[in-house]
Every structure is written in structure tokens, then in C-alpha cells.
Amino acid sequence: NQPFDPERQLSVWTSTLRRSIQTAEQIPCSQVLRWRALDELEAGLCDGLTYAEVEAKFPREYEARKADKLRYRYPRGES
């Protein structure tokens, strides 16, 4: 029985986002696999904003997301 060798036996799955790929590339493994399904949701009008900015610019949206995060859909975004 051979000891576990991550550089031969470990696959790391990552989103297609640059920061995710860069992080995964630092892990000793046999391969880094990119999968678009792991990408973040498209946040529509709120894309690129912090939660504080969303709260300031879109207070109703902020409260709606806070009330039901699992079913909330960003304006012009995906759920």
C-alpha cells in the first residue's frame, strides 16, 4: 500500500474565476480542473458592489436578499 501522493492522486476543482484558479494552482496536485458551474452567480445591477454599497444604492434589494437569501434574485441577475 503506497502512501498518498497528492501530486499524483489529487485533482482540484475550481471555478473559472482568476482568483480561484490562482489559489488552486498553489495546491500540490496532479491536475486543476476548471468548472464554470462553480462560478459565482451573476449579480446583475449589483455586480461588483460590496454588501454595504448594495445597501446604500439599493436598500429595498438589500432587505429583500437579507429576508430570503436562498430564493432572492438580483435585478437583471440570476437566482
mmCIF file of the N, C-alpha and C atoms, coordinates in Angstrom:
data_MODEL
# 
_entry.id   MODEL 
# 
loop_
_atom_site.group_PDB 
_atom_site.id 
_atom_site.type_symbol 
_atom_site.label_atom_id 
_atom_site.label_alt_id 
_atom_site.label_comp_id 
_atom_site.label_asym_id 
_atom_site.label_entity_id 
_atom_site.label_seq_id 
_atom_site.pdbx_PDB_ins_code 
_atom_site.Cartn_x 
_atom_site.Cartn_y 
_atom_site.Cartn_z 
_atom_site.occupancy 
_atom_site.B_iso_or_equiv 
_atom_site.pdbx_formal_charge 
_atom_site.auth_seq_id 
_atom_site.auth_comp_id 
_atom_site.auth_asym_id 
_atom_site.auth_atom_id 
_atom_site.pdbx_PDB_model_num 
ATOM 1   N N  . ASN A 1 1  ? 0.834   -1.182 0.000   1.00 0.00 ? 1  ASN A N  1 
ATOM 2   C CA . ASN A 1 1  ? 0.000   0.000  0.000   1.00 0.00 ? 1  ASN A CA 1 
ATOM 3   C C  . ASN A 1 1  ? 0.883   1.252  0.000   1.00 0.00 ? 1  ASN A C  1 
ATOM 4   N N  . GLN A 1 2  ? 0.785   2.051  -1.046  1.00 0.00 ? 2  GLN A N  1 
ATOM 5   C CA . GLN A 1 2  ? 1.604   3.252  -1.209  1.00 0.00 ? 2  GLN A CA 1 
ATOM 6   C C  . GLN A 1 2  ? 1.034   4.418  -0.400  1.00 0.00 ? 2  GLN A C  1 
ATOM 7   N N  . PRO A 1 3  ? 1.885   5.278  0.143   1.00 0.00 ? 3  PRO A N  1 
ATOM 8   C CA . PRO A 1 3  ? 1.381   6.479  0.820   1.00 0.00 ? 3  PRO A CA 1 
ATOM 9   C C  . PRO A 1 3  ? 0.729   7.417  -0.197  1.00 0.00 ? 3  PRO A C  1 
ATOM 10  N N  . PHE A 1 4  ? -0.214  8.198  0.279   1.00 0.00 ? 4  PHE A N  1 
ATOM 11  C CA . PHE A 1 4  ? -0.922  9.141  -0.585  1.00 0.00 ? 4  PHE A CA 1 
ATOM 12  C C  . PHE A 1 4  ? 0.040   10.188 -1.131  1.00 0.00 ? 4  PHE A C  1 
ATOM 13  N N  . ASP A 1 5  ? 0.036   10.366 -2.425  1.00 0.00 ? 5  ASP A N  1 
ATOM 14  C CA . ASP A 1 5  ? 0.888   11.342 -3.096  1.00 0.00 ? 5  ASP A CA 1 
ATOM 15  C C  . ASP A 1 5  ? -0.010  12.335 -3.829  1.00 0.00 ? 5  ASP A C  1 
ATOM 16  N N  . PRO A 1 6  ? -0.245  13.537 -3.259  1.00 0.00 ? 6  PRO A N  1 
ATOM 17  C CA . PRO A 1 6  ? -1.164  14.480 -3.881  1.00 0.00 ? 6  PRO A CA 1 
ATOM 18  C C  . PRO A 1 6  ? -0.763  14.891 -5.293  1.00 0.00 ? 6  PRO A C  1 
ATOM 19  N N  . GLU A 1 7  ? 0.531   14.910 -5.573  1.00 0.00 ? 7  GLU A N  1 
ATOM 20  C CA . GLU A 1 7  ? 0.963   15.317 -6.908  1.00 0.00 ? 7  GLU A CA 1 
ATOM 21  C C  . GLU A 1 7  ? 0.654   14.268 -7.966  1.00 0.00 ? 7  GLU A C  1 
ATOM 22  N N  . ARG A 1 8  ? 0.276   13.067 -7.534  1.00 0.00 ? 8  ARG A N  1 
ATOM 23  C CA . ARG A 1 8  ? -0.105  12.022 -8.482  1.00 0.00 ? 8  ARG A CA 1 
ATOM 24  C C  . ARG A 1 8  ? -1.568  11.628 -8.356  1.00 0.00 ? 8  ARG A C  1 
ATOM 25  N N  . GLN A 1 9  ? -2.184  11.878 -7.189  1.00 0.00 ? 9  GLN A N  1 
ATOM 26  C CA . GLN A 1 9  ? -3.507  11.327 -6.918  1.00 0.00 ? 9  GLN A CA 1 
ATOM 27  C C  . GLN A 1 9  ? -4.589  12.353 -6.583  1.00 0.00 ? 9  GLN A C  1 
ATOM 28  N N  . LEU A 1 10 ? -4.281  13.639 -6.591  1.00 0.00 ? 10 LEU A N  1 
ATOM 29  C CA . LEU A 1 10 ? -5.250  14.641 -6.184  1.00 0.00 ? 10 LEU A CA 1 
ATOM 30  C C  . LEU A 1 10 ? -5.636  15.549 -7.346  1.00 0.00 ? 10 LEU A C  1 
ATOM 31  N N  . SER A 1 11 ? -6.936  15.670 -7.579  1.00 0.00 ? 11 SER A N  1 
ATOM 32  C CA . SER A 1 11 ? -7.468  16.627 -8.557  1.00 0.00 ? 11 SER A CA 1 
ATOM 33  C C  . SER A 1 11 ? -8.167  17.739 -7.778  1.00 0.00 ? 11 SER A C  1 
ATOM 34  N N  . VAL A 1 12 ? -7.924  18.969 -8.175  1.00 0.00 ? 12 VAL A N  1 
ATOM 35  C CA . VAL A 1 12 ? -8.552  20.119 -7.534  1.00 0.00 ? 12 VAL A CA 1 
ATOM 36  C C  . VAL A 1 12 ? -9.510  20.750 -8.533  1.00 0.00 ? 12 VAL A C  1 
ATOM 37  N N  . TRP A 1 13 ? -10.776 20.879 -8.122  1.00 0.00 ? 13 TRP A N  1 
ATOM 38  C CA . TRP A 1 13 ? -11.803 21.516 -8.947  1.00 0.00 ? 13 TRP A CA 1 
ATOM 39  C C  . TRP A 1 13 ? -11.909 22.981 -8.556  1.00 0.00 ? 13 TRP A C  1 
ATOM 40  N N  . THR A 1 14 ? -12.007 23.858 -9.546  1.00 0.00 ? 14 THR A N  1 
ATOM 41  C CA . THR A 1 14 ? -12.083 25.287 -9.296  1.00 0.00 ? 14 THR A CA 1 
ATOM 42  C C  . THR A 1 14 ? -13.070 25.931 -10.270 1.00 0.00 ? 14 THR A C  1 
ATOM 43  N N  . SER A 1 15 ? -13.525 27.125 -9.911  1.00 0.00 ? 15 SER A N  1 
ATOM 44  C CA . SER A 1 15 ? -14.350 27.886 -10.845 1.00 0.00 ? 15 SER A CA 1 
ATOM 45  C C  . SER A 1 15 ? -13.440 28.410 -11.956 1.00 0.00 ? 15 SER A C  1 
ATOM 46  N N  . THR A 1 16 ? -13.990 29.158 -12.873 1.00 0.00 ? 16 THR A N  1 
ATOM 47  C CA . THR A 1 16 ? -13.177 29.735 -13.952 1.00 0.00 ? 16 THR A CA 1 
ATOM 48  C C  . THR A 1 16 ? -12.698 31.139 -13.601 1.00 0.00 ? 16 THR A C  1 
ATOM 49  N N  . LEU A 1 17 ? -12.960 31.578 -12.380 1.00 0.00 ? 17 LEU A N  1 
ATOM 50  C CA . LEU A 1 17 ? -12.523 32.910 -11.958 1.00 0.00 ? 17 LEU A CA 1 
ATOM 51  C C  . LEU A 1 17 ? -11.029 32.905 -11.650 1.00 0.00 ? 17 LEU A C  1 
ATOM 52  N N  . ARG A 1 18 ? -10.343 33.967 -12.076 1.00 0.00 ? 18 ARG A N  1 
ATOM 53  C CA . ARG A 1 18 ? -8.888  34.047 -11.964 1.00 0.00 ? 18 ARG A CA 1 
ATOM 54  C C  . ARG A 1 18 ? -8.396  33.809 -10.547 1.00 0.00 ? 18 ARG A C  1 
ATOM 55  N N  . ARG A 1 19 ? -9.024  34.452 -9.566  1.00 0.00 ? 19 ARG A N  1 
ATOM 56  C CA . ARG A 1 19 ? -8.539  34.301 -8.177  1.00 0.00 ? 19 ARG A CA 1 
ATOM 57  C C  . ARG A 1 19 ? -8.679  32.863 -7.691  1.00 0.00 ? 19 ARG A C  1 
ATOM 58  N N  . SER A 1 20 ? -9.706  32.176 -8.156  1.00 0.00 ? 20 SER A N  1 
ATOM 59  C CA . SER A 1 20 ? -9.913  30.781 -7.773  1.00 0.00 ? 20 SER A CA 1 
ATOM 60  C C  . SER A 1 20 ? -8.847  29.888 -8.411  1.00 0.00 ? 20 SER A C  1 
ATOM 61  N N  . ILE A 1 21 ? -8.571  30.128 -9.662  1.00 0.00 ? 21 ILE A N  1 
ATOM 62  C CA . ILE A 1 21 ? -7.547  29.356 -10.374 1.00 0.00 ? 21 ILE A CA 1 
ATOM 63  C C  . ILE A 1 21 ? -6.173  29.594 -9.754  1.00 0.00 ? 21 ILE A C  1 
ATOM 64  N N  . GLN A 1 22 ? -5.863  30.849 -9.439  1.00 0.00 ? 22 GLN A N  1 
ATOM 65  C CA . GLN A 1 22 ? -4.568  31.169 -8.841  1.00 0.00 ? 22 GLN A CA 1 
ATOM 66  C C  . GLN A 1 22 ? -4.397  30.484 -7.491  1.00 0.00 ? 22 GLN A C  1 
ATOM 67  N N  . THR A 1 23 ? -5.457  30.413 -6.727  1.00 0.00 ? 23 THR A N  1 
ATOM 68  C CA . THR A 1 23 ? -5.394  29.725 -5.434  1.00 0.00 ? 23 THR A CA 1 
ATOM 69  C C  . THR A 1 23 ? -5.177  28.230 -5.640  1.00 0.00 ? 23 THR A C  1 
ATOM 70  N N  . ALA A 1 24 ? -5.943  27.644 -6.544  1.00 0.00 ? 24 ALA A N  1 
ATOM 71  C CA . ALA A 1 24 ? -5.842  26.207 -6.797  1.00 0.00 ? 24 ALA A CA 1 
ATOM 72  C C  . ALA A 1 24 ? -4.455  25.815 -7.305  1.00 0.00 ? 24 ALA A C  1 
ATOM 73  N N  . GLU A 1 25 ? -3.829  26.687 -8.073  1.00 0.00 ? 25 GLU A N  1 
ATOM 74  C CA . GLU A 1 25 ? -2.503  26.382 -8.617  1.00 0.00 ? 25 GLU A CA 1 
ATOM 75  C C  . GLU A 1 25 ? -1.423  26.303 -7.533  1.00 0.00 ? 25 GLU A C  1 
ATOM 76  N N  . GLN A 1 26 ? -1.711  26.786 -6.342  1.00 0.00 ? 26 GLN A N  1 
ATOM 77  C CA . GLN A 1 26 ? -0.750  26.728 -5.241  1.00 0.00 ? 26 GLN A CA 1 
ATOM 78  C C  . GLN A 1 26 ? -0.828  25.401 -4.478  1.00 0.00 ? 26 GLN A C  1 
ATOM 79  N N  . ILE A 1 27 ? -1.806  24.593 -4.802  1.00 0.00 ? 27 ILE A N  1 
ATOM 80  C CA . ILE A 1 27 ? -2.005  23.313 -4.106  1.00 0.00 ? 27 ILE A CA 1 
ATOM 81  C C  . ILE A 1 27 ? -1.268  22.209 -4.862  1.00 0.00 ? 27 ILE A C  1 
ATOM 82  N N  . PRO A 1 28 ? -0.404  21.461 -4.201  1.00 0.00 ? 28 PRO A N  1 
ATOM 83  C CA . PRO A 1 28 ? 0.265   20.355 -4.880  1.00 0.00 ? 28 PRO A CA 1 
ATOM 84  C C  . PRO A 1 28 ? -0.774  19.312 -5.297  1.00 0.00 ? 28 PRO A C  1 
ATOM 85  N N  . CYS A 1 29 ? -0.912  19.100 -6.588  1.00 0.00 ? 29 CYS A N  1 
ATOM 86  C CA . CYS A 1 29 ? -1.909  18.154 -7.077  1.00 0.00 ? 29 CYS A CA 1 
ATOM 87  C C  . CYS A 1 29 ? -1.536  17.690 -8.480  1.00 0.00 ? 29 CYS A C  1 
ATOM 88  N N  . SER A 1 30 ? -2.250  16.684 -8.963  1.00 0.00 ? 30 SER A N  1 
ATOM 89  C CA . SER A 1 30 ? -1.972  16.163 -10.290 1.00 0.00 ? 30 SER A CA 1 
ATOM 90  C C  . SER A 1 30 ? -2.624  17.000 -11.385 1.00 0.00 ? 30 SER A C  1 
ATOM 91  N N  . GLN A 1 31 ? -3.756  17.636 -11.059 1.00 0.00 ? 31 GLN A N  1 
ATOM 92  C CA . GLN A 1 31 ? -4.417  18.473 -12.061 1.00 0.00 ? 31 GLN A CA 1 
ATOM 93  C C  . GLN A 1 31 ? -5.369  19.465 -11.404 1.00 0.00 ? 31 GLN A C  1 
ATOM 94  N N  . VAL A 1 32 ? -5.530  20.616 -12.062 1.00 0.00 ? 32 VAL A N  1 
ATOM 95  C CA . VAL A 1 32 ? -6.507  21.622 -11.664 1.00 0.00 ? 32 VAL A CA 1 
ATOM 96  C C  . VAL A 1 32 ? -7.562  21.641 -12.761 1.00 0.00 ? 32 VAL A C  1 
ATOM 97  N N  . LEU A 1 33 ? -8.803  21.350 -12.367 1.00 0.00 ? 33 LEU A N  1 
ATOM 98  C CA . LEU A 1 33 ? -9.903  21.282 -13.318 1.00 0.00 ? 33 LEU A CA 1 
ATOM 99  C C  . LEU A 1 33 ? -10.818 22.479 -13.137 1.00 0.00 ? 33 LEU A C  1 
ATOM 100 N N  . ARG A 1 34 ? -11.086 23.197 -14.207 1.00 0.00 ? 34 ARG A N  1 
ATOM 101 C CA . ARG A 1 34 ? -11.950 24.379 -14.143 1.00 0.00 ? 34 ARG A CA 1 
ATOM 102 C C  . ARG A 1 34 ? -13.366 23.984 -14.543 1.00 0.00 ? 34 ARG A C  1 
ATOM 103 N N  . TRP A 1 35 ? -14.326 24.405 -13.728 1.00 0.00 ? 35 TRP A N  1 
ATOM 104 C CA . TRP A 1 35 ? -15.725 24.060 -13.998 1.00 0.00 ? 35 TRP A CA 1 
ATOM 105 C C  . TRP A 1 35 ? -16.579 25.309 -13.822 1.00 0.00 ? 35 TRP A C  1 
ATOM 106 N N  . ARG A 1 36 ? -17.175 25.767 -14.907 1.00 0.00 ? 36 ARG A N  1 
ATOM 107 C CA . ARG A 1 36 ? -17.948 27.017 -14.914 1.00 0.00 ? 36 ARG A CA 1 
ATOM 108 C C  . ARG A 1 36 ? -19.115 26.990 -13.913 1.00 0.00 ? 36 ARG A C  1 
ATOM 109 N N  . ALA A 1 37 ? -19.668 25.835 -13.641 1.00 0.00 ? 37 ALA A N  1 
ATOM 110 C CA . ALA A 1 37 ? -20.789 25.720 -12.701 1.00 0.00 ? 37 ALA A CA 1 
ATOM 111 C C  . ALA A 1 37 ? -20.403 26.179 -11.293 1.00 0.00 ? 37 ALA A C  1 
ATOM 112 N N  . LEU A 1 38 ? -19.108 26.249 -10.996 1.00 0.00 ? 38 LEU A N  1 
ATOM 113 C CA . LEU A 1 38 ? -18.657 26.710 -9.684  1.00 0.00 ? 38 LEU A CA 1 
ATOM 114 C C  . LEU A 1 38 ? -18.492 28.232 -9.615  1.00 0.00 ? 38 LEU A C  1 
ATOM 115 N N  . ASP A 1 39 ? -18.675 28.913 -10.749 1.00 0.00 ? 39 ASP A N  1 
ATOM 116 C CA . ASP A 1 39 ? -18.573 30.375 -10.757 1.00 0.00 ? 39 ASP A CA 1 
ATOM 117 C C  . ASP A 1 39 ? -19.666 30.991 -9.892  1.00 0.00 ? 39 ASP A C  1 
ATOM 118 N N  . GLU A 1 40 ? -19.420 32.202 -9.439  1.00 0.00 ? 40 GLU A N  1 
ATOM 119 C CA . GLU A 1 40 ? -20.407 32.914 -8.641  1.00 0.00 ? 40 GLU A CA 1 
ATOM 120 C C  . GLU A 1 40 ? -21.622 33.272 -9.495  1.00 0.00 ? 40 GLU A C  1 
ATOM 121 N N  . LEU A 1 41 ? -22.727 33.541 -8.824  1.00 0.00 ? 41 LEU A N  1 
ATOM 122 C CA . LEU A 1 41 ? -23.931 33.983 -9.521  1.00 0.00 ? 41 LEU A CA 1 
ATOM 123 C C  . LEU A 1 41 ? -23.705 35.349 -10.146 1.00 0.00 ? 41 LEU A C  1 
ATOM 124 N N  . GLU A 1 42 ? -24.355 35.591 -11.264 1.00 0.00 ? 42 GLU A N  1 
ATOM 125 C CA . GLU A 1 42 ? -24.356 36.907 -11.894 1.00 0.00 ? 42 GLU A CA 1 
ATOM 126 C C  . GLU A 1 42 ? -25.248 37.805 -11.052 1.00 0.00 ? 42 GLU A C  1 
ATOM 127 N N  . ALA A 1 43 ? -24.696 38.874 -10.518 1.00 0.00 ? 43 ALA A N  1 
ATOM 128 C CA . ALA A 1 43 ? -25.436 39.734 -9.602  1.00 0.00 ? 43 ALA A CA 1 
ATOM 129 C C  . ALA A 1 43 ? -26.134 40.902 -10.294 1.00 0.00 ? 43 ALA A C  1 
ATOM 130 N N  . GLY A 1 44 ? -26.215 40.874 -11.614 1.00 0.00 ? 44 GLY A N  1 
ATOM 131 C CA . GLY A 1 44 ? -26.968 41.896 -12.344 1.00 0.00 ? 44 GLY A CA 1 
ATOM 132 C C  . GLY A 1 44 ? -26.536 43.310 -11.997 1.00 0.00 ? 44 GLY A C  1 
ATOM 133 N N  . LEU A 1 45 ? -27.510 44.159 -11.621 1.00 0.00 ? 45 LEU A N  1 
ATOM 134 C CA . LEU A 1 45 ? -27.224 45.556 -11.308 1.00 0.00 ? 45 LEU A CA 1 
ATOM 135 C C  . LEU A 1 45 ? -26.295 45.711 -10.108 1.00 0.00 ? 45 LEU A C  1 
ATOM 136 N N  . CYS A 1 46 ? -26.205 44.702 -9.291  1.00 0.00 ? 46 CYS A N  1 
ATOM 137 C CA . CYS A 1 46 ? -25.384 44.771 -8.075  1.00 0.00 ? 46 CYS A CA 1 
ATOM 138 C C  . CYS A 1 46 ? -23.998 44.168 -8.275  1.00 0.00 ? 46 CYS A C  1 
ATOM 139 N N  . ASP A 1 47 ? -23.703 43.705 -9.472  1.00 0.00 ? 47 ASP A N  1 
ATOM 140 C CA . ASP A 1 47 ? -22.426 43.051 -9.731  1.00 0.00 ? 47 ASP A CA 1 
ATOM 141 C C  . ASP A 1 47 ? -21.262 43.982 -9.419  1.00 0.00 ? 47 ASP A C  1 
ATOM 142 N N  . GLY A 1 48 ? -20.299 43.483 -8.681  1.00 0.00 ? 48 GLY A N  1 
ATOM 143 C CA . GLY A 1 48 ? -19.105 44.249 -8.345  1.00 0.00 ? 48 GLY A CA 1 
ATOM 144 C C  . GLY A 1 48 ? -19.258 45.141 -7.123  1.00 0.00 ? 48 GLY A C  1 
ATOM 145 N N  . LEU A 1 49 ? -20.470 45.226 -6.559  1.00 0.00 ? 49 LEU A N  1 
ATOM 146 C CA . LEU A 1 49 ? -20.690 46.063 -5.384  1.00 0.00 ? 49 LEU A CA 1 
ATOM 147 C C  . LEU A 1 49 ? -20.495 45.256 -4.108  1.00 0.00 ? 49 LEU A C  1 
ATOM 148 N N  . THR A 1 50 ? -20.038 45.930 -3.063  1.00 0.00 ? 50 THR A N  1 
ATOM 149 C CA . THR A 1 50 ? -19.984 45.292 -1.752  1.00 0.00 ? 50 THR A CA 1 
ATOM 150 C C  . THR A 1 50 ? -21.399 45.275 -1.186  1.00 0.00 ? 50 THR A C  1 
ATOM 151 N N  . TYR A 1 51 ? -21.615 44.503 -0.125  1.00 0.00 ? 51 TYR A N  1 
ATOM 152 C CA . TYR A 1 51 ? -22.946 44.499 0.501   1.00 0.00 ? 51 TYR A CA 1 
ATOM 153 C C  . TYR A 1 51 ? -23.295 45.883 1.044   1.00 0.00 ? 51 TYR A C  1 
ATOM 154 N N  . ALA A 1 52 ? -22.295 46.607 1.539   1.00 0.00 ? 52 ALA A N  1 
ATOM 155 C CA . ALA A 1 52 ? -22.539 47.967 2.039   1.00 0.00 ? 52 ALA A CA 1 
ATOM 156 C C  . ALA A 1 52 ? -22.983 48.889 0.902   1.00 0.00 ? 52 ALA A C  1 
ATOM 157 N N  . GLU A 1 53 ? -22.376 48.735 -0.263  1.00 0.00 ? 53 GLU A N  1 
ATOM 158 C CA . GLU A 1 53 ? -22.769 49.545 -1.418  1.00 0.00 ? 53 GLU A CA 1 
ATOM 159 C C  . GLU A 1 53 ? -24.167 49.180 -1.911  1.00 0.00 ? 53 GLU A C  1 
ATOM 160 N N  . VAL A 1 54 ? -24.488 47.892 -1.889  1.00 0.00 ? 54 VAL A N  1 
ATOM 161 C CA . VAL A 1 54 ? -25.841 47.464 -2.270  1.00 0.00 ? 54 VAL A CA 1 
ATOM 162 C C  . VAL A 1 54 ? -26.851 48.061 -1.306  1.00 0.00 ? 54 VAL A C  1 
ATOM 163 N N  . GLU A 1 55 ? -26.534 48.024 -0.023  1.00 0.00 ? 55 GLU A N  1 
ATOM 164 C CA . GLU A 1 55 ? -27.446 48.582 0.983   1.00 0.00 ? 55 GLU A CA 1 
ATOM 165 C C  . GLU A 1 55 ? -27.669 50.076 0.752   1.00 0.00 ? 55 GLU A C  1 
ATOM 166 N N  . ALA A 1 56 ? -26.616 50.806 0.389   1.00 0.00 ? 56 ALA A N  1 
ATOM 167 C CA . ALA A 1 56 ? -26.727 52.248 0.164   1.00 0.00 ? 56 ALA A CA 1 
ATOM 168 C C  . ALA A 1 56 ? -27.455 52.583 -1.141  1.00 0.00 ? 56 ALA A C  1 
ATOM 169 N N  . LYS A 1 57 ? -27.145 51.852 -2.221  1.00 0.00 ? 57 LYS A N  1 
ATOM 170 C CA . LYS A 1 57 ? -27.712 52.163 -3.541  1.00 0.00 ? 57 LYS A CA 1 
ATOM 171 C C  . LYS A 1 57 ? -29.065 51.506 -3.798  1.00 0.00 ? 57 LYS A C  1 
ATOM 172 N N  . PHE A 1 58 ? -29.261 50.326 -3.234  1.00 0.00 ? 58 PHE A N  1 
ATOM 173 C CA . PHE A 1 58 ? -30.482 49.554 -3.469  1.00 0.00 ? 58 PHE A CA 1 
ATOM 174 C C  . PHE A 1 58 ? -31.023 49.013 -2.147  1.00 0.00 ? 58 PHE A C  1 
ATOM 175 N N  . PRO A 1 59 ? -31.489 49.900 -1.249  1.00 0.00 ? 59 PRO A N  1 
ATOM 176 C CA . PRO A 1 59 ? -31.905 49.443 0.076   1.00 0.00 ? 59 PRO A CA 1 
ATOM 177 C C  . PRO A 1 59 ? -33.024 48.397 0.058   1.00 0.00 ? 59 PRO A C  1 
ATOM 178 N N  . ARG A 1 60 ? -33.961 48.507 -0.870  1.00 0.00 ? 60 ARG A N  1 
ATOM 179 C CA . ARG A 1 60 ? -35.046 47.514 -0.951  1.00 0.00 ? 60 ARG A CA 1 
ATOM 180 C C  . ARG A 1 60 ? -34.495 46.151 -1.362  1.00 0.00 ? 60 ARG A C  1 
ATOM 181 N N  . GLU A 1 61 ? -33.572 46.152 -2.301  1.00 0.00 ? 61 GLU A N  1 
ATOM 182 C CA . GLU A 1 61 ? -32.956 44.889 -2.744  1.00 0.00 ? 61 GLU A CA 1 
ATOM 183 C C  . GLU A 1 61 ? -32.141 44.275 -1.612  1.00 0.00 ? 61 GLU A C  1 
ATOM 184 N N  . TYR A 1 62 ? -31.435 45.120 -0.888  1.00 0.00 ? 62 TYR A N  1 
ATOM 185 C CA . TYR A 1 62 ? -30.638 44.645 0.238   1.00 0.00 ? 62 TYR A CA 1 
ATOM 186 C C  . TYR A 1 62 ? -31.528 43.940 1.258   1.00 0.00 ? 62 TYR A C  1 
ATOM 187 N N  . GLU A 1 63 ? -32.644 44.566 1.590   1.00 0.00 ? 63 GLU A N  1 
ATOM 188 C CA . GLU A 1 63 ? -33.562 43.986 2.574   1.00 0.00 ? 63 GLU A CA 1 
ATOM 189 C C  . GLU A 1 63 ? -34.228 42.714 2.040   1.00 0.00 ? 63 GLU A C  1 
ATOM 190 N N  . ALA A 1 64 ? -34.577 42.702 0.749   1.00 0.00 ? 64 ALA A N  1 
ATOM 191 C CA . ALA A 1 64 ? -35.208 41.514 0.161   1.00 0.00 ? 64 ALA A CA 1 
ATOM 192 C C  . ALA A 1 64 ? -34.246 40.329 0.187   1.00 0.00 ? 64 ALA A C  1 
ATOM 193 N N  . ARG A 1 65 ? -32.987 40.562 -0.141  1.00 0.00 ? 65 ARG A N  1 
ATOM 194 C CA . ARG A 1 65 ? -31.990 39.488 -0.108  1.00 0.00 ? 65 ARG A CA 1 
ATOM 195 C C  . ARG A 1 65 ? -31.769 39.008 1.323   1.00 0.00 ? 65 ARG A C  1 
ATOM 196 N N  . LYS A 1 66 ? -31.703 39.956 2.244   1.00 0.00 ? 66 LYS A N  1 
ATOM 197 C CA . LYS A 1 66 ? -31.489 39.617 3.654   1.00 0.00 ? 66 LYS A CA 1 
ATOM 198 C C  . LYS A 1 66 ? -32.648 38.774 4.195   1.00 0.00 ? 66 LYS A C  1 
ATOM 199 N N  . ALA A 1 67 ? -33.867 39.062 3.740   1.00 0.00 ? 67 ALA A N  1 
ATOM 200 C CA . ALA A 1 67 ? -35.057 38.353 4.225   1.00 0.00 ? 67 ALA A CA 1 
ATOM 201 C C  . ALA A 1 67 ? -35.163 36.926 3.682   1.00 0.00 ? 67 ALA A C  1 
ATOM 202 N N  . ASP A 1 68 ? -34.658 36.697 2.464   1.00 0.00 ? 68 ASP A N  1 
ATOM 203 C CA . ASP A 1 68 ? -34.795 35.370 1.850   1.00 0.00 ? 68 ASP A CA 1 
ATOM 204 C C  . ASP A 1 68 ? -33.638 35.115 0.882   1.00 0.00 ? 68 ASP A C  1 
ATOM 205 N N  . LYS A 1 69 ? -32.464 34.929 1.444   1.00 0.00 ? 69 LYS A N  1 
ATOM 206 C CA . LYS A 1 69 ? -31.242 34.796 0.642   1.00 0.00 ? 69 LYS A CA 1 
ATOM 207 C C  . LYS A 1 69 ? -31.297 33.632 -0.344  1.00 0.00 ? 69 LYS A C  1 
ATOM 208 N N  . LEU A 1 70 ? -31.914 32.527 0.038   1.00 0.00 ? 70 LEU A N  1 
ATOM 209 C CA . LEU A 1 70 ? -31.915 31.346 -0.835  1.00 0.00 ? 70 LEU A CA 1 
ATOM 210 C C  . LEU A 1 70 ? -32.790 31.502 -2.070  1.00 0.00 ? 70 LEU A C  1 
ATOM 211 N N  . ARG A 1 71 ? -33.817 32.312 -1.998  1.00 0.00 ? 71 ARG A N  1 
ATOM 212 C CA . ARG A 1 71 ? -34.709 32.482 -3.154  1.00 0.00 ? 71 ARG A CA 1 
ATOM 213 C C  . ARG A 1 71 ? -34.608 33.857 -3.800  1.00 0.00 ? 71 ARG A C  1 
ATOM 214 N N  . TYR A 1 72 ? -33.746 34.690 -3.277  1.00 0.00 ? 72 TYR A N  1 
ATOM 215 C CA . TYR A 1 72 ? -33.614 36.046 -3.808  1.00 0.00 ? 72 TYR A CA 1 
ATOM 216 C C  . TYR A 1 72 ? -32.965 36.025 -5.189  1.00 0.00 ? 72 TYR A C  1 
ATOM 217 N N  . ARG A 1 73 ? -33.405 36.922 -6.054  1.00 0.00 ? 73 ARG A N  1 
ATOM 218 C CA . ARG A 1 73 ? -32.801 37.087 -7.371  1.00 0.00 ? 73 ARG A CA 1 
ATOM 219 C C  . ARG A 1 73 ? -32.408 38.541 -7.542  1.00 0.00 ? 73 ARG A C  1 
ATOM 220 N N  . TYR A 1 74 ? -31.141 38.787 -7.880  1.00 0.00 ? 74 TYR A N  1 
ATOM 221 C CA . TYR A 1 74 ? -30.667 40.138 -8.110  1.00 0.00 ? 74 TYR A CA 1 
ATOM 222 C C  . TYR A 1 74 ? -31.368 40.731 -9.339  1.00 0.00 ? 74 TYR A C  1 
ATOM 223 N N  . PRO A 1 75 ? -31.636 42.050 -9.334  1.00 0.00 ? 75 PRO A N  1 
ATOM 224 C CA . PRO A 1 75 ? -32.238 42.682 -10.520 1.00 0.00 ? 75 PRO A CA 1 
ATOM 225 C C  . PRO A 1 75 ? -31.328 42.497 -11.733 1.00 0.00 ? 75 PRO A C  1 
ATOM 226 N N  . ARG A 1 76 ? -31.887 41.962 -12.799 1.00 0.00 ? 76 ARG A N  1 
ATOM 227 C CA . ARG A 1 76 ? -31.143 41.661 -14.033 1.00 0.00 ? 76 ARG A CA 1 
ATOM 228 C C  . ARG A 1 76 ? -30.034 40.642 -13.811 1.00 0.00 ? 76 ARG A C  1 
ATOM 229 N N  . GLY A 1 77 ? -30.158 39.860 -12.752 1.00 0.00 ? 77 GLY A N  1 
ATOM 230 C CA . GLY A 1 77 ? -29.170 38.830 -12.437 1.00 0.00 ? 77 GLY A CA 1 
ATOM 231 C C  . GLY A 1 77 ? -29.816 37.469 -12.422 1.00 0.00 ? 77 GLY A C  1 
ATOM 232 N N  . GLU A 1 78 ? -29.090 36.489 -11.905 1.00 0.00 ? 78 GLU A N  1 
ATOM 233 C CA . GLU A 1 78 ? -29.639 35.144 -11.833 1.00 0.00 ? 78 GLU A CA 1 
ATOM 234 C C  . GLU A 1 78 ? -29.892 34.759 -10.394 1.00 0.00 ? 78 GLU A C  1 
ATOM 235 N N  . SER A 1 79 ? -30.759 33.770 -10.220 1.00 0.00 ? 79 SER A N  1 
ATOM 236 C CA . SER A 1 79 ? -31.092 33.347 -8.875  1.00 0.00 ? 79 SER A CA 1 
ATOM 237 C C  . SER A 1 79 ? -30.334 32.096 -8.510  1.00 0.00 ? 79 SER A C  1 
# 
